[in-house]
């Protein structure tokens, strides 16, 4: 039997924190620069994402840094943790990568890092991935999401064709978390404040009550997996949106950190599809 070729080491980019800006009480902007971004490329999609690597404290990693070697040589608990974030903006002229990160106080991994980040800090990341951008031939656009989807929604409405009709629903904790969204499109932007309500309830209600304009829609729905599941059923089954005109995914799930969510996401998606498409 021929030997199986070894899996290629994921391509990593090394950047440095250029500056940090607090956008809202619970969202911080990190702008990365440095010579290491010279080979980076993004821009085809508005939901481009990268996976930031966070070394485990106290663990020494080989130099040059080789993720594949680390995965082969170190136990799982010593491998760097990954956290996925949308590319809010990529400026190839300045070689600057902007990432907006939701903060949850001292909880989580990336949030506390973002609150402590200072110019000069080194950041390694993989990517970009992605697959959505507003279709120029759509009669209208629907974008819906919670805080985790704000960067992708903001990037997407900036890319709308001039005058393109769009309904945008964004659910956040309260009015202090709203951001100004710039767009050349004819977009109706509705900010929904959950207060102490369950994440996604206001979004599901708003999209359910929306009187859909005539013509084909191109939809983008992302955020907490529970409400994404409900809106998937609504759009595909009740509203008849063709699957190929719908970008929909759970970015996160209540009660799960990213490690746990990513390890169960495929099974969750299969179960949802079996339940709703059967």
PASEBA-1860 file (N, C-alpha, C; in nm, 3 decimals):
! residues 278
1> XXXXXXXX> 0.084/-0.119/0.000/0.000/0.000/0.000/0.088/0.124/0.000 ~ 0.059/0.217/-0.088/0.137/0.340/-0.094/0.111/0.424/0.029 ~ 0.215/0.494/0.071/0.199/0.581/0.186/0.110/0.699/0.150 ~ 0.024/0.736/0.244/-0.058/0.855/0.224/0.030/0.979/0.241 ~ 0.017/1.074/0.152/0.098/1.195/0.168/0.059/1.270/0.295 ~ 0.156/1.331/0.358/0.127/1.407/0.479/0.042/1.529/0.447 ~ -0.043/1.564/0.542/-0.129/1.680/0.523/-0.046/1.808/0.527 ~ -0.070/1.895/0.432/0.007/2.020/0.425/-0.023/2.107/0.546
9> XXXXXXXX> 0.079/2.175/0.593/0.060/2.266/0.705/-0.024/2.384/0.661 ~ -0.124/2.423/0.740/-0.207/2.536/0.702/-0.123/2.662/0.684 ~ -0.159/2.740/0.583/-0.086/2.863/0.556/-0.122/2.967/0.662 ~ -0.021/3.022/0.727/-0.043/3.121/0.832/0.012/3.256/0.792 ~ -0.055/3.359/0.835/-0.009/3.496/0.815/0.027/3.554/0.951 ~ 0.133/3.630/0.956/0.177/3.694/1.080/0.158/3.844/1.066 ~ 0.078/3.901/1.154/0.056/4.045/1.155/0.091/4.104/1.290 ~ 0.088/4.235/1.295/0.111/4.306/1.420/-0.004/4.402/1.444
17> XXXXXXXX> -0.043/4.416/1.569/-0.146/4.512/1.602/-0.095/4.652/1.571 ~ -0.170/4.722/1.487/-0.135/4.861/1.453/-0.204/4.958/1.547 ~ -0.336/4.942/1.561/-0.407/5.021/1.660/-0.537/4.954/1.700 ~ -0.589/5.000/1.813/-0.710/4.943/1.873/-0.809/5.056/1.896 ~ -0.937/5.029/1.866/-1.040/5.131/1.881/-1.165/5.067/1.940 ~ -1.219/5.125/2.046/-1.345/5.076/2.103/-1.460/5.139/2.025 ~ -1.540/5.056/1.959/-1.650/5.104/1.876/-1.777/5.124/1.956 ~ -1.806/5.029/2.044/-1.922/5.036/2.132/-1.877/4.977/2.266
25> XXXXXXXX> -1.964/4.981/2.367/-1.922/4.921/2.495/-1.882/4.775/2.483 ~ -1.934/4.703/2.382/-1.906/4.561/2.371/-1.848/4.521/2.236 ~ -1.786/4.615/2.167/-1.718/4.579/2.042/-1.592/4.662/2.026 ~ -1.482/4.592/2.000/-1.351/4.655/1.981/-1.298/4.624/1.842 ~ -1.237/4.723/1.782/-1.176/4.708/1.650/-1.025/4.691/1.665 ~ -0.973/4.587/1.600/-0.829/4.562/1.596/-0.783/4.577/1.451 ~ -0.687/4.665/1.428/-0.631/4.683/1.294/-0.491/4.624/1.295 ~ -0.470/4.528/1.204/-0.340/4.460/1.194/-0.264/4.510/1.073
33> XXXXXXXX> -0.134/4.520/1.087/-0.047/4.559/0.977/0.084/4.481/0.985 ~ 0.187/4.536/0.924/0.318/4.471/0.928/0.353/4.404/0.797 ~ 0.483/4.376/0.780/0.533/4.318/0.656/0.474/4.180/0.628 ~ 0.433/4.108/0.732/0.381/3.974/0.713/0.250/3.969/0.637 ~ 0.180/4.082/0.625/0.053/4.085/0.553/0.071/4.109/0.404 ~ 0.195/4.120/0.359/0.220/4.152/0.218/0.160/4.047/0.125 ~ 0.156/3.921/0.166/0.102/3.817/0.080/-0.043/3.784/0.106 ~ -0.106/3.857/0.197/-0.246/3.828/0.231/-0.338/3.884/0.122
41> XXXXXXXX> -0.452/3.817/0.104/-0.548/3.865/0.005/-0.689/3.836/0.047 ~ -0.775/3.935/0.036/-0.918/3.920/0.063/-0.990/4.024/-0.020 ~ -1.121/4.010/-0.032/-1.197/4.110/-0.106/-1.303/4.052/-0.197 ~ -1.290/3.925/-0.235/-1.390/3.866/-0.322/-1.525/3.856/-0.252 ~ -1.521/3.820/-0.123/-1.643/3.800/-0.046/-1.655/3.904/0.065 ~ -1.779/3.926/0.108/-1.800/4.019/0.219/-1.813/3.947/0.353 ~ -1.810/3.815/0.350/-1.808/3.740/0.475/-1.674/3.668/0.493 ~ -1.567/3.721/0.433/-1.435/3.665/0.456/-1.410/3.653/0.606
49> XXXXXXXX> -1.340/3.546/0.645/-1.307/3.529/0.786/-1.165/3.475/0.798 ~ -1.108/3.499/0.914/-0.977/3.443/0.947/-0.988/3.373/1.082 ~ -0.894/3.284/1.108/-0.890/3.212/1.235/-0.766/3.255/1.312 ~ -0.789/3.333/1.418/-0.679/3.380/1.500/-0.627/3.268/1.588 ~ -0.495/3.261/1.603/-0.432/3.159/1.686/-0.391/3.220/1.820 ~ -0.429/3.151/1.928/-0.394/3.197/2.062/-0.310/3.089/2.131 ~ -0.181/3.115/2.150/-0.094/3.016/2.215/-0.141/2.987/2.357 ~ -0.119/2.865/2.401/-0.150/2.827/2.538/-0.039/2.880/2.628
57> XXXXXXXX> -0.078/2.949/2.733/0.020/3.010/2.823/0.112/2.903/2.882 ~ 0.242/2.932/2.876/0.341/2.843/2.935/0.392/2.735/2.843 ~ 0.337/2.728/2.719/0.381/2.627/2.623/0.481/2.689/2.526 ~ 0.596/2.623/2.507/0.696/2.671/2.412/0.670/2.606/2.276 ~ 0.663/2.686/2.172/0.635/2.637/2.037/0.760/2.643/1.951 ~ 0.773/2.552/1.854/0.893/2.549/1.771/0.904/2.673/1.684 ~ 1.025/2.711/1.657/1.053/2.820/1.563/1.139/2.765/1.451 ~ 1.107/2.788/1.324/0.991/2.867/1.283/0.860/2.800/1.321
65> XXXXXXXX> 0.759/2.881/1.344/0.629/2.832/1.389/0.566/2.748/1.278 ~ 0.536/2.622/1.309/0.481/2.528/1.212/0.360/2.460/1.275 ~ 0.241/2.498/1.231/0.119/2.448/1.294/0.104/2.298/1.276 ~ 0.141/2.246/1.160/0.128/2.103/1.138/0.221/2.024/1.231 ~ 0.343/2.072/1.246/0.437/2.006/1.337/0.384/2.013/1.481 ~ 0.326/2.126/1.518/0.269/2.140/1.653/0.157/2.039/1.674 ~ 0.072/2.022/1.573/-0.038/1.927/1.585/0.012/1.783/1.596 ~ 0.123/1.755/1.531/0.177/1.618/1.535/0.254/1.589/1.663
73> XXXXXXXX> 0.322/1.691/1.716/0.415/1.668/1.827/0.358/1.699/1.965 ~ 0.259/1.785/1.972/0.211/1.828/2.103/0.072/1.771/2.133 ~ 0.043/1.745/2.259/-0.092/1.698/2.295/-0.196/1.807/2.266 ~ -0.319/1.767/2.249/-0.425/1.860/2.210/-0.434/1.980/2.303 ~ -0.418/1.957/2.433/-0.436/2.067/2.528/-0.324/2.171/2.518 ~ -0.216/2.140/2.447/-0.106/2.235/2.432/-0.109/2.307/2.296 ~ -0.199/2.267/2.209/-0.204/2.331/2.077/-0.271/2.468/2.086 ~ -0.230/2.562/2.002/-0.294/2.693/2.005/-0.444/2.683/1.981
81> XXXXXXXX> -0.522/2.765/2.051/-0.666/2.771/2.029/-0.693/2.861/1.909 ~ -0.801/2.829/1.837/-0.840/2.910/1.722/-0.974/2.978/1.750 ~ -0.986/3.101/1.709/-1.112/3.174/1.717/-1.136/3.242/1.582 ~ -1.259/3.230/1.533/-1.292/3.275/1.398/-1.354/3.413/1.401 ~ -1.303/3.502/1.315/-1.355/3.638/1.308/-1.364/3.685/1.164 ~ -1.470/3.762/1.138/-1.493/3.817/1.005/-1.392/3.926/0.974 ~ -1.349/3.930/0.850/-1.268/4.041/0.801/-1.362/4.160/0.780 ~ -1.352/4.257/0.865/-1.436/4.376/0.848/-1.391/4.458/0.727
89> XXXXXXXX> -1.261/4.467/0.711/-1.208/4.542/0.596/-1.066/4.498/0.569 ~ -1.031/4.487/0.442/-0.894/4.460/0.400/-0.853/4.570/0.303 ~ -0.747/4.643/0.338/-0.696/4.751/0.254/-0.564/4.705/0.193 ~ -0.566/4.658/0.067/-0.443/4.606/0.007/-0.338/4.714/-0.014 ~ -0.381/4.838/-0.032/-0.285/4.947/-0.054/-0.201/4.970/0.070 ~ -0.266/4.971/0.186/-0.195/4.992/0.312/-0.154/4.861/0.378 ~ -0.201/4.749/0.321/-0.179/4.617/0.382/-0.226/4.618/0.527 ~ -0.352/4.661/0.545/-0.412/4.666/0.678/-0.537/4.578/0.682
97> XXXXXXXX> -0.546/4.498/0.786/-0.659/4.407/0.806/-0.734/4.450/0.931 ~ -0.864/4.477/0.914/-0.947/4.522/1.025/-1.040/4.410/1.070 ~ -1.041/4.385/1.200/-1.126/4.283/1.260/-1.200/4.346/1.378 ~ -1.332/4.327/1.383/-1.413/4.377/1.494/-1.452/4.259/1.582 ~ -1.429/4.272/1.712/-1.445/4.161/1.806/-1.546/4.198/1.913 ~ -1.644/4.109/1.933/-1.744/4.129/2.038/-1.681/4.094/2.173 ~ -1.705/4.180/2.271/-1.648/4.162/2.405/-1.753/4.107/2.501 ~ -1.711/4.013/2.584/-1.800/3.957/2.686/-1.734/3.969/2.823
105> XXXXXXXX> -1.675/4.083/2.851/-1.607/4.101/2.979/-1.484/4.012/2.985 ~ -1.468/3.944/3.098/-1.353/3.856/3.117/-1.378/3.717/3.061 ~ -1.495/3.694/3.000/-1.528/3.562/2.948/-1.464/3.541/2.812 ~ -1.439/3.415/2.780/-1.389/3.381/2.648/-1.239/3.396/2.637 ~ -1.193/3.391/2.514/-1.050/3.393/2.484/-1.011/3.517/2.405 ~ -1.078/3.540/2.291/-1.042/3.652/2.205/-1.084/3.786/2.264 ~ -1.199/3.790/2.335/-1.245/3.915/2.393/-1.146/3.974/2.491 ~ -1.104/3.897/2.592/-1.003/3.949/2.685/-0.874/3.986/2.615
113> XXXXXXXX> -0.834/3.907/2.514/-0.714/3.944/2.438/-0.732/4.080/2.370 ~ -0.849/4.102/2.309/-0.874/4.228/2.239/-0.871/4.346/2.336 ~ -0.919/4.326/2.457/-0.918/4.435/2.555/-0.776/4.468/2.600 ~ -0.686/4.370/2.593/-0.547/4.392/2.637/-0.454/4.426/2.522 ~ -0.500/4.411/2.398/-0.412/4.426/2.281/-0.350/4.565/2.276 ~ -0.224/4.568/2.237/-0.151/4.694/2.226/-0.072/4.694/2.095 ~ -0.044/4.812/2.039/0.036/4.819/1.916/0.167/4.743/1.931 ~ 0.198/4.664/1.828/0.320/4.584/1.828/0.297/4.439/1.864
121> XXXXXXXX> 0.182/4.407/1.924/0.154/4.267/1.957/0.149/4.183/1.829 ~ 0.209/4.065/1.833/0.213/3.976/1.717/0.090/3.886/1.716 ~ 0.030/3.871/1.598/-0.089/3.787/1.582/-0.068/3.694/1.464 ~ -0.090/3.565/1.485/-0.087/3.468/1.375/-0.230/3.427/1.342 ~ -0.256/3.410/1.214/-0.391/3.367/1.178/-0.389/3.291/1.045 ~ -0.491/3.207/1.027/-0.510/3.132/0.904/-0.627/3.192/0.828 ~ -0.627/3.173/0.697/-0.737/3.222/0.614/-0.684/3.313/0.505 ~ -0.778/3.374/0.429/-0.920/3.386/0.462/-1.007/3.279/0.398
129> XXXXXXXX> -1.122/3.251/0.463/-1.228/3.175/0.402/-1.342/3.269/0.368 ~ -1.452/3.213/0.324/-1.570/3.295/0.291/-1.640/3.244/0.167 ~ -1.759/3.298/0.140/-1.833/3.251/0.024/-1.951/3.335/-0.016 ~ -1.976/3.448/0.052/-2.093/3.530/0.023/-2.053/3.672/-0.014 ~ -2.124/3.726/-0.110/-2.124/3.868/-0.139/-2.260/3.898/-0.202 ~ -2.316/4.017/-0.181/-2.448/4.048/-0.236/-2.452/4.031/-0.387 ~ -2.548/3.953/-0.435/-2.560/3.926/-0.578/-2.616/4.047/-0.651 ~ -2.550/4.085/-0.760/-2.593/4.203/-0.834/-2.727/4.183/-0.903
137> XXXXXXXX> -2.766/4.057/-0.928/-2.889/4.031/-1.002/-3.010/4.008/-0.912 ~ -2.995/4.022/-0.782/-3.108/4.000/-0.691/-3.205/4.118/-0.698 ~ -3.335/4.087/-0.690/-3.435/4.194/-0.687/-3.427/4.271/-0.557 ~ -3.392/4.201/-0.448/-3.373/4.268/-0.320/-3.290/4.178/-0.229 ~ -3.245/4.234/-0.119/-3.154/4.164/-0.029/-3.211/4.165/0.112 ~ -3.189/4.053/0.181/-3.224/4.041/0.322/-3.099/4.005/0.400 ~ -3.067/4.084/0.502/-2.953/4.055/0.588/-3.001/4.059/0.732 ~ -2.971/3.954/0.808/-3.017/3.946/0.946/-2.912/3.876/1.030
145> XXXXXXXX> -2.887/3.932/1.149/-2.788/3.870/1.237/-2.779/3.940/1.371 ~ -2.705/3.879/1.463/-2.679/3.939/1.593/-2.543/4.007/1.592 ~ -2.489/4.036/1.711/-2.361/4.108/1.718/-2.250/4.039/1.641 ~ -2.248/3.907/1.646/-2.140/3.834/1.580/-2.142/3.853/1.429 ~ -2.257/3.888/1.373/-2.268/3.907/1.229/-2.255/4.052/1.186 ~ -2.243/4.144/1.281/-2.236/4.287/1.246/-2.121/4.316/1.149 ~ -1.998/4.265/1.170/-1.892/4.297/1.074/-1.923/4.252/0.932 ~ -1.978/4.132/0.916/-2.011/4.083/0.782/-2.127/4.162/0.722
153> XXXXXXXX> -2.227/4.195/0.804/-2.339/4.274/0.754/-2.292/4.412/0.712 ~ -2.207/4.474/0.793/-2.155/4.607/0.759/-2.075/4.603/0.630 ~ -1.990/4.502/0.614/-1.912/4.489/0.491/-2.003/4.463/0.372 ~ -2.112/4.388/0.394/-2.202/4.352/0.284/-2.284/4.471/0.236 ~ -2.338/4.550/0.329/-2.418/4.664/0.285/-2.332/4.769/0.215 ~ -2.203/4.774/0.251/-2.112/4.863/0.179/-2.093/4.818/0.035 ~ -2.112/4.689/0.009/-2.091/4.632/-0.124/-2.220/4.624/-0.206 ~ -2.333/4.661/-0.151/-2.457/4.656/-0.227/-2.445/4.742/-0.354
161> XXXXXXXX> -2.501/4.696/-0.465/-2.504/4.781/-0.584/-2.580/4.911/-0.555 ~ -2.540/5.018/-0.621/-2.605/5.147/-0.600/-2.755/5.135/-0.622 ~ -2.831/5.179/-0.522/-2.976/5.176/-0.532/-3.040/5.042/-0.505 ~ -2.962/4.938/-0.477/-3.018/4.805/-0.454/-3.104/4.804/-0.328 ~ -3.221/4.745/-0.339/-3.314/4.742/-0.226/-3.270/4.636/-0.126 ~ -3.276/4.670/0.003/-3.235/4.576/0.106/-3.310/4.602/0.235 ~ -3.341/4.493/0.305/-3.392/4.500/0.442/-3.287/4.439/0.532 ~ -3.244/4.516/0.631/-3.136/4.475/0.719/-3.187/4.476/0.863
169> XXXXXXXX> -3.175/4.362/0.931/-3.216/4.350/1.071/-3.096/4.308/1.153 ~ -3.065/4.388/1.255/-2.951/4.357/1.342/-2.998/4.362/1.486 ~ -2.978/4.251/1.558/-3.017/4.245/1.699/-2.894/4.262/1.788 ~ -2.902/4.358/1.881/-2.795/4.383/1.976/-2.857/4.402/2.114 ~ -2.772/4.413/2.216/-2.822/4.421/2.353/-2.906/4.546/2.376 ~ -2.860/4.660/2.324/-2.930/4.786/2.346/-2.883/4.892/2.251 ~ -2.941/5.013/2.257/-2.907/5.119/2.162/-2.762/5.160/2.163 ~ -2.694/5.140/2.275/-2.553/5.178/2.285/-2.464/5.091/2.198
177> XXXXXXXX> -2.516/4.979/2.148/-2.438/4.889/2.065/-2.460/4.911/1.915 ~ -2.540/5.009/1.879/-2.565/5.035/1.738/-2.443/5.103/1.673 ~ -2.423/5.073/1.545/-2.317/5.135/1.465/-2.379/5.193/1.339 ~ -2.319/5.295/1.287/-2.366/5.353/1.161/-2.323/5.262/1.046 ~ -2.417/5.222/0.963/-2.389/5.138/0.848/-2.395/5.221/0.721 ~ -2.285/5.225/0.648/-2.279/5.302/0.524/-2.312/5.210/0.407 ~ -2.392/5.260/0.313/-2.427/5.178/0.197/-2.469/5.265/0.079 ~ -2.432/5.223/-0.043/-2.482/5.290/-0.162/-2.619/5.238/-0.202
185> XXXXXXXX> -2.666/5.134/-0.132/-2.795/5.074/-0.164/-2.910/5.149/-0.103 ~ -3.030/5.108/-0.139/-3.153/5.161/-0.080/-3.192/5.066/0.032 ~ -3.127/5.081/0.146/-3.139/4.985/0.255/-3.223/5.041/0.370 ~ -3.317/4.961/0.416/-3.392/4.990/0.538/-3.326/4.911/0.651 ~ -3.260/4.983/0.743/-3.185/4.920/0.851/-3.266/4.928/0.980 ~ -3.293/4.813/1.042/-3.368/4.807/1.166/-3.282/4.747/1.275 ~ -3.254/4.826/1.378/-3.180/4.776/1.493/-3.280/4.726/1.597 ~ -3.260/4.606/1.645/-3.348/4.543/1.742/-3.274/4.528/1.874
193> XXXXXXXX> -3.337/4.568/1.983/-3.273/4.565/2.115/-3.335/4.454/2.198 ~ -3.253/4.354/2.234/-3.308/4.239/2.303/-3.328/4.262/2.452 ~ -3.253/4.358/2.510/-3.264/4.377/2.654/-3.232/4.247/2.726 ~ -3.328/4.199/2.804/-3.308/4.073/2.876/-3.371/3.955/2.803 ~ -3.417/3.976/2.681/-3.479/3.870/2.604/-3.377/3.769/2.554 ~ -3.426/3.659/2.501/-3.339/3.555/2.447/-3.279/3.600/2.315 ~ -3.153/3.565/2.294/-3.085/3.601/2.170/-3.163/3.547/2.050 ~ -3.195/3.635/1.956/-3.258/3.595/1.831/-3.408/3.604/1.827
201> XXXXXXXX> -3.476/3.614/1.942/-3.622/3.619/1.940/-3.673/3.739/1.861 ~ -3.610/3.855/1.884/-3.654/3.975/1.812/-3.627/3.964/1.663 ~ -3.517/3.900/1.627/-3.485/3.882/1.485/-3.587/3.792/1.416 ~ -3.617/3.680/1.480/-3.713/3.587/1.421/-3.848/3.655/1.402 ~ -3.891/3.732/1.501/-4.019/3.800/1.490/-4.016/3.903/1.377 ~ -3.908/3.980/1.368/-3.900/4.085/1.267/-3.901/4.028/1.126 ~ -3.824/3.922/1.103/-3.820/3.863/0.969/-3.952/3.794/0.937 ~ -4.012/3.733/1.037/-4.141/3.667/1.016/-4.247/3.768/0.975
209> XXXXXXXX> -4.244/3.885/1.036/-4.346/3.987/1.010/-4.316/4.072/0.887 ~ -4.197/4.057/0.829/-4.161/4.137/0.712/-4.249/4.101/0.593 ~ -4.303/4.202/0.529/-4.375/4.181/0.403/-4.272/4.177/0.292 ~ -4.249/4.058/0.239/-4.143/4.042/0.141/-4.176/4.120/0.012 ~ -4.080/4.199/-0.037/-4.099/4.265/-0.166/-4.110/4.161/-0.278 ~ -4.160/4.203/-0.391/-4.169/4.112/-0.505/-4.030/4.086/-0.562 ~ -4.018/3.975/-0.631/-3.890/3.940/-0.694/-3.804/3.854/-0.605 ~ -3.698/3.800/-0.666/-3.610/3.708/-0.595/-3.521/3.777/-0.495
217> XXXXXXXX> -3.506/3.716/-0.377/-3.423/3.771/-0.270/-3.290/3.696/-0.264 ~ -3.186/3.767/-0.225/-3.059/3.705/-0.187/-3.042/3.734/-0.039 ~ -3.034/3.628/0.042/-3.040/3.645/0.187/-2.912/3.602/0.255 ~ -2.881/3.673/0.363/-2.765/3.644/0.447/-2.814/3.644/0.591 ~ -2.807/3.527/0.657/-2.858/3.513/0.794/-2.753/3.436/0.875 ~ -2.696/3.504/0.974/-2.590/3.441/1.053/-2.597/3.489/1.197 ~ -2.547/3.405/1.288/-2.545/3.441/1.429/-2.562/3.318/1.515 ~ -2.633/3.332/1.628/-2.652/3.220/1.721/-2.731/3.109/1.654
225> XXXXXXXX> -2.688/2.985/1.673/-2.740/2.872/1.596/-2.889/2.848/1.617 ~ -2.942/2.878/1.736/-3.082/2.853/1.763/-3.175/2.935/1.676 ~ -3.152/3.067/1.668/-3.240/3.148/1.584/-3.211/3.126/1.435 ~ -3.087/3.094/1.403/-3.055/3.064/1.263/-3.137/2.943/1.216 ~ -3.151/2.844/1.302/-3.232/2.726/1.269/-3.376/2.767/1.240 ~ -3.433/2.855/1.323/-3.571/2.897/1.303/-3.587/2.975/1.173 ~ -3.492/3.064/1.144/-3.503/3.144/1.022/-3.476/3.059/0.898 ~ -3.394/2.956/0.912/-3.372/2.866/0.799/-3.504/2.802/0.757
233> XXXXXXXX> -3.578/2.751/0.857/-3.707/2.689/0.826/-3.803/2.792/0.764 ~ -3.808/2.910/0.821/-3.898/3.014/0.771/-3.868/3.048/0.625 ~ -3.740/3.070/0.595/-3.704/3.117/0.461/-3.714/3.006/0.357 ~ -3.667/2.887/0.391/-3.667/2.778/0.294/-3.805/2.715/0.277 ~ -3.869/2.687/0.389/-3.994/2.612/0.383/-4.116/2.701/0.363 ~ -4.123/2.809/0.439/-4.243/2.892/0.434/-4.236/2.999/0.326 ~ -4.120/3.057/0.308/-4.107/3.165/0.209/-4.055/3.117/0.075 ~ -4.008/2.994/0.069/-3.966/2.936/-0.059/-3.842/2.997/-0.119
241> XXXXXXXX> -3.750/3.047/-0.035/-3.624/3.101/-0.088/-3.539/2.985/-0.137 ~ -3.493/2.988/-0.261/-3.406/2.880/-0.311/-3.280/2.868/-0.226 ~ -3.239/2.747/-0.200/-3.122/2.724/-0.114/-2.998/2.799/-0.163 ~ -2.981/2.804/-0.296/-2.862/2.869/-0.351/-2.864/3.021/-0.337 ~ -2.978/3.077/-0.294/-2.989/3.222/-0.273/-2.990/3.256/-0.125 ~ -2.941/3.162/-0.045/-2.942/3.183/0.099/-2.808/3.145/0.159 ~ -2.741/3.242/0.220/-2.620/3.216/0.298/-2.661/3.214/0.444 ~ -2.654/3.099/0.508/-2.707/3.087/0.644/-2.622/2.991/0.724
249> XXXXXXXX> -2.584/3.032/0.846/-2.499/2.947/0.928/-2.499/2.999/1.071 ~ -2.482/2.906/1.165/-2.465/2.945/1.304/-2.319/2.978/1.331 ~ -2.293/3.104/1.359/-2.156/3.144/1.394/-2.118/3.091/1.532 ~ -2.218/3.078/1.620/-2.192/3.033/1.757/-2.320/2.971/1.812 ~ -2.309/2.911/1.931/-2.426/2.848/1.993/-2.423/2.873/2.143 ~ -2.538/2.910/2.196/-2.548/2.935/2.340/-2.499/2.814/2.418 ~ -2.418/2.840/2.522/-2.368/2.733/2.606/-2.246/2.662/2.554 ~ -2.194/2.705/2.437/-2.077/2.641/2.377/-1.969/2.746/2.353
257> XXXXXXXX> -1.842/2.712/2.386/-1.733/2.795/2.336/-1.705/2.749/2.193 ~ -1.615/2.818/2.123/-1.595/2.785/1.981/-1.538/2.644/1.963 ~ -1.451/2.601/2.054/-1.395/2.466/2.040/-1.507/2.362/2.040 ~ -1.597/2.374/2.135/-1.707/2.277/2.145/-1.803/2.291/2.028 ~ -1.833/2.417/1.990/-1.928/2.438/1.880/-1.873/2.383/1.749 ~ -1.747/2.411/1.719/-1.689/2.363/1.594/-1.683/2.211/1.590 ~ -1.665/2.148/1.705/-1.657/2.002/1.708/-1.793/1.936/1.690 ~ -1.901/2.011/1.713/-2.036/1.955/1.702/-2.117/2.018/1.590
265> XXXXXXXX> -2.063/2.120/1.524/-2.141/2.197/1.427/-2.188/2.112/1.309 ~ -2.101/2.025/1.259/-2.139/1.944/1.143/-2.257/1.854/1.177 ~ -2.254/1.790/1.294/-2.364/1.704/1.334/-2.493/1.785/1.355 ~ -2.478/1.904/1.415/-2.593/1.993/1.434/-2.656/2.027/1.300 ~ -2.573/2.067/1.204/-2.625/2.105/1.073/-2.695/1.988/1.004 ~ -2.637/1.869/1.014/-2.699/1.752/0.954/-2.834/1.723/1.018 ~ -2.842/1.736/1.151/-2.968/1.712/1.220/-3.073/1.814/1.178 ~ -3.033/1.941/1.165/-3.126/2.045/1.122/-3.177/2.017/0.982
273> XXXXXX> -3.085/1.981/0.892/-3.125/1.951/0.756/-3.219/1.832/0.749 ~ -3.190/1.728/0.827/-3.276/1.611/0.826/-3.415/1.644/0.878 ~ -3.420/1.730/0.981/-3.547/1.767/1.042/-3.630/1.856/0.948 ~ -3.565/1.952/0.884/-3.637/2.052/0.806/-3.655/2.014/0.660 ~ -3.568/1.927/0.609/-3.575/1.893/0.467/-3.638/1.756/0.443 ~ -3.667/1.685/0.551/-3.721/1.551/0.537/-3.866/1.551/0.493
END
